[in-house]
């Protein structure tokens, strides 16, 4: 049986990967490069690339700040919620 903390971590990992896929798709649809988005959102290209890869370092899911996610949404001129995957994990302690 899975430990509750392991399940929440797994849910978070899945969410981060889905967020990364969503970022790439929105960027491709907008016809922008990673460098374009990073520059317009006032982020380094390296950091933005990590968001699209879904990892901040090997095996560790990315966790962009609210400021970064809001800036990225503004670059694409879409509501913040449109960047988030449909399935949001419950991270509360039970």
Secondary structure, 3 states (H helix, E strand, C coil): CCCHHHHHHHHHHHHHHHHHHHHHHHHHHHCCCHHHHHHHCCCCHHHHHHHHHCEEECCEECCCCHHHHHHHHHHHCCCHHHHCCCCCCCCCCC
